[in-house]
């Protein structure tokens, strides 16, 4: 049957599901399959949140470790292994080693997987097991699902794996570091695709003058409507916006009066269309920035608006990767985080360490040097501004 979550119903494509069961003996429908296995239920709300038009799903739980069976599963699924379909593989990585051991083992396992070679992957798992690491019960609990993906992609030289992110439960302030569980985000995509967070860098997206004016009008007109009617506006129909403004992108809206900051709120990433992100961020910047009182009608007549459309976040290993004027930074440590947009450092005349220090102290609520043991991400932004009124 279908899945039902607080976000609604996720419909199962029964035609394909029944065809798989009818044509391939490796598939069946045990009623107890979900009694102890909940990885599919974890993924469904994410699918529902991400896709504006809900796709039908084919939920598959793999209950065999036999490599011949796994190859038969891959062969059965091969007709649907096309760019039109998304395959989601859900699995933890290491279970219960120490924090330090997990970082090592999970890196080895990921390298085995992204090699694209089933034999290399299986050999990596075997070698990990032979290390006799304290607490390690598995390198990847659902490695069979990963193996099916490798069998599906085997021999396709137009596909490549990309490692996106990694953490383990010891990175959470609520988890200890004695026995952790590891988590990787890894994508398999056609070469040249960016399978990470939706977005783009300044070098590969742009807007026409008409599109820029429309975004600025969306921001200004929605603030004006709230001032006139005393209530938040509702989202406009994105179908009426130009295609470029319907893309799911993050954005911040900055309000200044006489060059001084008067509000700045936005989203790093979003599954909503850019035009909607700008609408809601403009209203929030004007009336909900906790640093300022709500914007007044008198101030509105004197304010300048600036929209910064954001590219994807990229986690960095060295602050040498930060380019002032090009990169914004996002600092995260435990439950605290903060950001400053790309243009701030050059406007203030800061060097890289000052940029990090001010972001750490003023935005993330950490000490001046708090960035030194925090996660640091960079992103690019395309700044769209209007002239003073």
C-alpha positions in Angstrom: 0.0 0.0 0.0 0.9 3.7 0.1 2.8 5.4 2.9 1.2 8.1 5.0 3.2 10.7 6.9 2.3 14.0 8.5 3.2 15.6 5.2 0.6 13.5 3.3 0.5 10.3 1.3 3.4 8.9 -0.7 1.9 6.8 -3.5 3.5 3.5 -4.5 3.7 2.7 -8.2 1.8 -0.5 -8.0 2.2 -1.3 -11.7 6.0 -1.4 -11.5 5.9 -3.1 -8.1 3.6 -5.9 -9.3 5.6 -6.3 -12.5 8.8 -6.8 -10.5 7.1 -9.4 -8.3 5.6 -11.2 -11.2 8.6 -11.3 -13.5 11.4 -11.8 -10.9 11.4 -14.5 -8.2 13.9 -12.4 -6.1 11.0 -10.0 -5.2 8.1 -10.9 -2.8 5.9 -9.1 -0.4 6.3 -10.3 3.2 3.9 -8.4 5.5 6.4 -8.3 8.3 9.1 -6.6 6.3 8.8 -3.3 8.2 8.5 -4.7 11.7 12.2 -4.1 12.4 13.3 -2.0 9.4 12.4 1.6 9.1 14.9 3.2 6.7 12.2 3.7 4.0 9.9 5.6 6.5 12.9 7.9 7.3 13.4 8.8 3.6 9.8 9.4 2.6 9.3 12.7 4.5 12.5 14.0 2.9 11.1 13.1 -0.6 7.8 14.8 0.3 9.6 18.0 1.4 12.0 18.2 -1.5 9.7 17.5 -4.5 7.0 20.1 -5.2 5.3 17.4 -7.4 5.2 14.2 -5.5 6.8 11.2 -7.4 5.5 7.7 -7.1 7.9 5.4 -5.3 9.0 1.8 -5.4 10.0 0.8 -1.9 12.4 -2.1 -1.7 14.0 -3.7 1.4 16.9 -6.1 0.7 17.0 -9.1 3.0 19.7 -11.2 1.4 23.5 -11.1 1.6 23.9 -13.6 -1.3 25.9 -11.8 -4.0 24.2 -13.8 -6.8 20.8 -12.7 -5.5 22.0 -9.1 -5.3 23.1 -9.2 -8.9 19.7 -10.6 -9.9 18.0 -7.7 -8.1 20.2 -5.3 -10.0 19.5 -6.9 -13.3 15.7 -6.7 -12.6 16.0 -3.0 -11.7 18.2 -2.1 -14.7 15.4 -1.1 -17.1 14.6 1.7 -14.6 18.2 2.8 -14.0 17.9 5.9 -16.2 18.3 9.7 -15.7 14.5 10.0 -15.3 14.5 8.0 -12.1 16.1 8.6 -8.7 17.5 5.7 -6.7 17.9 6.3 -3.0 20.1 4.0 -1.0 19.6 4.2 2.7 22.3 2.9 5.1 24.3 3.8 8.1 28.0 3.3 7.9 30.1 2.1 10.9 28.3 0.9 14.1 29.7 1.5 17.6 33.5 2.1 17.2 35.0 5.1 18.9 34.7 8.5 17.3 38.3 8.4 16.1 38.1 4.9 14.7 34.8 5.7 13.0 36.4 8.6 11.1 39.0 6.2 9.7 36.8 3.2 9.0 34.1 5.2 7.4 36.6 7.0 5.1 37.9 3.6 4.0 34.4 2.3 3.4 33.4 5.3 1.4 36.5 5.1 -0.7 35.7 1.5 -1.5 32.2 2.4 -2.5 33.1 5.4 -4.7 35.7 3.2 -6.5 32.7 1.9 -8.4 34.1 -1.6 -8.3 32.0 -4.2 -6.4 35.1 -6.3 -5.8 37.0 -3.4 -4.3 34.1 -2.5 -2.1 33.7 -6.1 -0.8 37.4 -6.3 -0.2 37.4 -3.1 1.8 34.6 -4.4 4.0 36.6 -7.6 4.6 39.7 -5.8 5.5 37.8 -3.5 7.9 36.4 -6.6 9.7 39.9 -8.1 10.0 41.2 -5.0 11.9 39.3 -6.2 15.0 38.5 -2.6 16.0 36.9 -2.4 19.4 33.1 -1.9 19.2 32.9 -2.2 15.4 30.0 -4.5 14.5 29.7 -3.5 10.9 31.3 -1.1 8.4 28.0 -0.5 6.6 24.9 -2.1 7.9 23.1 -2.1 4.6 26.1 -2.7 2.4 24.0 -5.0 0.3 22.0 -2.0 -1.0 25.2 -0.3 -1.9 26.4 -3.4 -3.6 23.2 -3.5 -5.7 23.9 0.1 -6.8 27.5 -0.9 -7.8 26.2 -3.8 -9.9 23.7 -1.4 -11.5 26.4 1.1 -12.4 29.1 -1.4 -13.3 30.6 -0.7 -16.7 28.9 2.7 -17.2 31.8 5.1 -17.7 29.5 8.1 -17.9 28.7 7.8 -14.2 30.8 9.0 -11.3 30.5 8.9 -7.5 30.9 12.1 -5.5 31.4 12.3 -1.7 29.2 15.2 -0.4 29.5 15.2 3.4 30.3 13.0 6.4 29.6 13.1 10.2 29.0 10.6 12.9 26.8 10.6 16.0 29.8 11.8 18.1 29.5 15.1 16.2 26.2 15.8 17.9 26.3 17.5 21.3 23.9 14.8 22.5 26.0 11.9 21.5 29.1 10.5 23.3 32.3 9.6 21.4 32.8 6.1 22.8 30.4 4.2 20.5 29.2 6.0 17.5 27.3 5.5 14.2 28.7 6.9 11.0 26.8 8.7 8.2 28.0 9.6 4.7 26.2 11.5 1.9 27.3 10.1 -1.4 25.9 10.7 -4.9 26.1 8.8 -8.1 25.4 11.0 -11.1 26.3 11.5 -14.8 29.6 13.2 -15.2 29.4 16.9 -15.2 26.3 17.0 -13.0 26.4 18.6 -9.5 24.5 16.2 -7.2 25.0 18.2 -4.1 22.7 20.9 -2.7 20.6 22.6 -5.3 22.1 25.9 -6.4 24.9 27.3 -8.5 27.9 29.5 -8.3 28.0 33.0 -9.6 30.0 31.8 -12.6 27.2 29.5 -13.8 24.0 31.4 -13.2 22.8 34.9 -14.1 19.6 36.8 -14.6 18.3 39.2 -17.2 17.6 42.8 -16.3 13.9 42.1 -16.4 14.3 39.1 -14.1 16.4 41.2 -11.6 13.7 43.9 -11.6 11.0 41.4 -11.0 12.8 39.9 -8.0 13.4 43.4 -6.6 9.7 44.3 -7.2 8.6 41.1 -5.5 10.6 42.1 -2.4 9.6 45.7 -2.3 5.9 45.2 -3.2 5.4 42.5 -0.5 6.9 44.7 2.2 4.7 47.5 1.0 1.6 45.3 1.1 2.3 44.2 4.7 2.7 47.9 5.7 -0.6 48.8 4.0 -2.7 45.9 5.1 -1.1 45.0 8.4 -0.7 41.3 7.7 1.7 38.9 5.9 1.0 38.2 2.2 0.4 34.8 0.9 2.6 33.1 -1.6 2.1 34.0 -5.3 1.6 31.4 -8.0 5.2 30.6 -9.0 3.9 29.3 -12.4 3.4 32.9 -13.4 7.1 33.8 -12.8 9.8 33.4 -15.4 11.5 30.0 -15.5 14.7 31.4 -13.9 12.8 32.6 -10.9 11.1 29.2 -10.4 14.4 27.4 -9.7 14.8 26.2 -6.1 17.6 28.4 -4.7 18.6 30.0 -1.5 18.6 33.8 -1.1 19.0 36.6 1.5 17.2 40.0 1.4 19.2 42.9 2.9 17.6 46.2 3.8 19.7 49.3 4.3 18.9 52.9 5.1 21.5 55.5 4.3 24.0 52.7 3.9 23.3 51.2 7.3 21.9 47.8 7.9 18.2 47.7 8.8 17.5 44.0 8.3 18.8 40.8 6.7 17.2 37.4 6.7 17.1 34.5 4.2 17.7 30.8 3.5 20.8 29.0 2.5 19.0 26.3 0.5 15.4 25.8 -0.3 13.1 23.5 -2.2 10.8 26.5 -2.8 11.1 28.6 -6.0 13.5 31.5 -5.8 10.6 34.0 -6.2 8.9 32.6 -3.1 12.2 32.6 -1.1 12.7 36.3 -2.0 9.1 37.1 -1.0 9.2 35.5 2.4 12.7 36.7 3.1 11.9 40.3 2.3 9.0 40.3 4.7 11.0 38.6 7.4 13.9 41.1 6.9 11.5 44.0 7.3 9.5 42.9 10.2 11.1 39.9 11.9 14.8 40.5 12.2 15.3 40.3 16.0 18.1 42.9 15.8 15.6 45.6 14.8 12.1 46.9 15.4 9.6 46.3 12.6 10.2 48.6 9.6 7.9 51.6 9.4 6.3 53.3 6.4 8.5 56.3 6.8 11.6 54.1 6.8 10.3 52.1 3.9 10.4 55.2 1.7 14.1 55.6 2.4 15.3 52.0 2.3 17.4 50.3 -0.4 16.9 46.5 -1.0 19.6 44.0 -2.0 19.0 40.4 -2.9 21.8 37.9 -2.6 21.1 34.6 -4.5 23.2 31.8 -3.1 25.1 28.9 -4.6 25.6 25.6 -2.7 27.4 25.3 0.6 30.9 23.7 0.4 32.7 22.4 3.5 36.3 23.5 3.5 39.4 22.0 5.2 41.6 25.1 5.1 40.8 28.8 5.5 43.1 29.3 2.5 40.1 28.2 0.4 38.2 31.4 1.3 38.4 34.2 -1.3 37.3 37.5 0.1 34.6 39.2 -1.9 33.7 36.0 -3.6 32.8 33.7 -0.7 30.4 34.0 2.1 31.1 31.8 5.2 28.9 29.7 7.4 30.3 28.5 10.7 28.7 25.7 12.7 29.6 24.2 16.0 27.3 22.0 18.1 23.9 23.8 18.1 25.4 27.2 17.2 25.8 28.6 13.7 26.1 31.9 11.9 26.9 33.4 8.5 28.1 36.5 6.8 27.4 37.2 3.1 30.3 37.4 0.5 30.1 41.2 0.2 30.4 41.9 4.0 34.2 41.3 4.2 35.1 43.7 1.5 32.6 46.3 2.7 34.3 46.2 6.1 37.8 45.9 4.8 38.5 42.7 6.8 41.1 40.0 6.2 40.2 36.3 6.3 40.8 35.8 10.0 38.8 39.0 10.8 36.0 37.7 8.6 36.0 34.4 10.5 36.3 36.1 13.9 33.4 38.5 13.4 31.2 35.7 12.0 32.2 33.5 14.9 31.5 36.0 17.6 28.7 38.2 16.2 26.7 35.6 14.2 27.4 32.2 15.7 27.6 33.3 19.3 31.1 31.7 19.8 34.3 33.2 21.0 36.4 35.2 18.5 38.5 32.0 17.9 35.5 29.7 18.0 35.9 29.1 14.2 39.2 27.2 14.8 37.4 24.0 16.0 34.1 24.5 14.2 32.9 23.4 10.8 33.4 26.1 8.1 31.5 26.2 4.9 31.8 28.6 2.0 29.3 29.7 -0.7 29.1 32.1 -3.5 26.4 34.7 -4.0 25.1 36.8 -6.9 24.2 40.3 -5.5 21.2 42.1 -7.0 20.7 45.6 -5.8 18.5 48.6 -6.5 19.4 52.3 -6.6 18.2 54.6 -3.8 14.7 55.8 -4.0 
